[in-house]
């Protein structure tokens, strides 16, 4: 798996890279201006951000009950 981000750094994509078709897709994204980024950056800005929002929603529901 490879992690890419757009020029502005607002969108992240996790892309598999085992098959030739998948590798070609990565090359196309790179041609469009996307760049590789560390997986840790994706974790901080996307994965952990979404899971933190879900946890807050659960805490709010529990406080109401």
N, C-alpha and C positions, 0 to 999 in steps of 0.2 A: 504494500500500500504506500502511496505517495500522497503528500499533503500539498495542495496548491492554494494560493490566494490571488485575488484579482489585483489590478493596479492600485486601487484605492485602499486595499486591505480590509474591505468590508465584507467580502464573501470568501468563504473557505470551502474547499472540496477535497474529500478523501477519495482517491481513485486507485483501484487495484492495478497492478502492473505485471501480471503473469502471462497474459496472452498478447500476441502481436496486435490485435485489434485494440486492446486496452492501452498499450504503449503508443499506438498511433493517436488515440484520443488525447493522451497526455501531450504529445507533440503538437497537436492542433491547439490545445489550450495555451501552451507556451508561445505559439506563434501569435495568438490573440492578445498577448500581453500578461498572461498569468505567470506567476513565478513560484518556485518551490519555497516552502517555509518549514521551519521545524515543527514537529508534531506537538511539542510543548506549547507553542504559540496557539495552535488550534485548540488544544486542551483548555487553555486559559480563557480564550475568547469565545469559544463555541460550546464545547462539551460541558465544562464546569459551570459556565454561565447558565445554560439551560437547566442543569440539574439543581442549581441553587434556586432558580425561580420556582421549580416544582416543589422543592422543600418548603419554601416560604408559603406557597399555596396550601400545603398540607398543614402547616403550623397554624395558619389563619383559620382553617376549617375546624381544627381541634379546639381552638380558643372559643369559637362560637358555641360549640356543643356543650 
